[in-house]
Amino acid sequence: MISLPQIPSPPRDLVAQLVRLGFASAGAQFETLYGGRTNQVWKVLGDDSDQVLKLYRSDLENPLFRNDPALEAACLRALASSGVVPRLRATGQHDNGYWVFYDHAQGTPWRSDPAPVARLLHRLHSLNPNIENAPTGKNGSADLAEHGQSILAMCTSDRRAQLEKMQPQHHILRSDHTCLIHGDPVAGNILVASSGLTLIDWQCPAVGDPCEDLALFLSPAMQYLYRGAVLTVDEQQSFLSAYDRQETVNRYRSLRRWYGWRMAAYCLWRTEHGAPDYEQGLELELAAL
């Protein structure tokens, strides 16, 4: 989730490649999409329908959010009939990096009423398709402790010691219930339309604990960064009630402080690596702890 300067159109050689493959016309118009914080994304304007072109950063190293174009393509293929993802048209590589090309999903980024998002995630977690080479997600407090400490190890400011002292101490075992998780279900990756909700940006999925997706959506930092406001207590409760799987909700509640502590570590790392807007995210996560 590294903020990038936006460029008005894709590289010429990539456009030429799309034209040769028959996915774009020679005079195709490209409109920059600003929702993402990692890759370059454009809407390709067509006569009958629009598509999306995503060009990946190959040099991105992020300790929390993977950036894998092969995984995104695999998820879009595997979930094509589910109705929760856009339709993949093509994927490939050129001199500037990997790219995927898919139908533009209707709707606008999620802003209010968390209940439909909970139902969307419940549906996704019930599908559990086979994704070849999908990584294993973090599962239980031991994994989260190791992950958070590995992020803090990359930090150098005085606040690192503060966060190390705030690490939760209660132990939560690994869960036997794992499934495909999105890995980044923030407001900007959930499109809302009259026909329903769509999940986009599938570059960091995993087979893991579904609590991970719940925690990322509910994260005060992620809500602030993508929507400008944290969820109220009532909104959080509405989301958890609508998820309608009490065992998972109870497990999320037992792990909530672990997820919040790890997110605080991530926000510190982002702040130290040129993203000052994450400073407020860090404060919000600390306040929630």
Disulfide bonds with the S-S distance in Angstrom:
none
